[in-house]
Amino acid sequence: MPLRRLGRSVLGLLLLAALGAGPAHGQRLAKYGAEFLAGGVDARALGMGGAYVGLADEVSAGYWNPAGLHGLSYPEIGYMHVERFAGAVSFDYGGVAMPVTDRSTVGVSVFRSGVNDIVNTLAAWNPDRGQPLPDYESRITRFSAADWALFVSYSRAVSDRLSVGVNFKGIHRSIGDFANAWGYSMDVAARYRAGPYRLGVVVRDVTTMLQSWSVNPSAFEVNCINPIDEQPFDACLNEDGTLIENNATRYQAVFDQRIPQGGTALVLPVARLGSGAVWPVGDGHTLTVGLDVDVAVDGRRAFVPNVGDVSFRPRLGLAFRYAGVVELRGGVQRLQVGTPIGVDLTPSVGAGLDLEQVSVDFSFGDFAGIVADDLGYSYRISAQLRLEQPGLERPAE
């Protein structure tokens, strides 16, 4: 079986298993409720290990630090595409931002992470023999699992050095026709600039994100008629030999588990603290340094620096820009402690080309940068367009 097809099949099973593992009712804490966004956006930022909270001052600031959108002088458009697991998982980001007054900037960012063409074998299985039906290929259907996010950002300058920002966020998650969830939240942020130095802070999901899952029981319809003799499978029969009519009971009899039920997941706030500096080096060159740390009360203790239930995830990045055109980058996007070798650092590298109104960036790093240890590495390519046209510049004071 090709790697891509195998990956989609395995991922589909994991998605449904994860759905079934949740509680039938009530609320639960979801440490990974918005983890599809954890990998970050913009190959420039990712090449620097994601140490970008204090440095972000262009369209991708809608993700990293909305207060940094005040750094725009003209409207900007950004896009990034990433494929993982030999193309089985795709991630896309698109953003647009523009100054509207001398002190205000707005932006919109859209994110999608999805697995397409996952096989659904509910109608292609012989529960009596525990194997596919002879004509299983004609009975297989396919579905997609996708996570969408929409950020609406606003930034305002409080002074020449200080700006503040906010993100209004909506998330939609779906697993084919089986289940879907909606979530809403808000980020608050600030950014301070003094000469070459930058400071930034973002509190993500400051309101605590609520994700409400609903399940469609009819999507779990079980095929109980053997197409060869048009008789019910034994697994679908009651003790008296009659067909089990209720599909939920039938599903439990065939698969020895219940159809999952909906619930509400809570995603707790995370504080992201960032610092950085941009120094001139020689004639027309610059050196950029970034240092970030995420602080979360999530109870993570395995391989993560922590004090009790408070975990810390540091990131470090460097970039050298030559003649304002070519930039080389490197960073540490994850630090693990308590591993067999003591401390394990996950590096990232990248490069970029800035040509007047267009910049193209490339980076290479691990799958998610925060949570994935053995999921491999991926390339990220992104582009930004600056609309430096008369009449589009930020209005004067």
Beta strands, then each sheet from edge to edge (+ up, - down):
strand 1: 27-29
strand 2: 76-84
strand 3: 89-99
strand 4: 104-120
strand 5: 125-126
strand 6: 131-132
strand 7: 141-157
strand 8: 162-175
strand 9: 179-194
strand 10: 197-204
strand 11: 209-215
strand 12: 263-267
strand 13: 270-281
strand 14: 285-297
strand 15: 306-307
strand 16: 310-322
strand 17: 326-339
strand 18: 342-355
strand 19: 358-366
strand 20: 377-386
sheet 1: 1+ 12+ 11- 9+ 8- 7+ 4- 3+ 2- 20+ 19- 18+ 17- 16+ 14- 13+ 10-
sheet 2: 1+ 12+ 11- 9+ 8- 7+ 4- 3+ 2- 20+ 19- 18+ 17- 16+ 15-
sheet 3: 5+ 6-
end
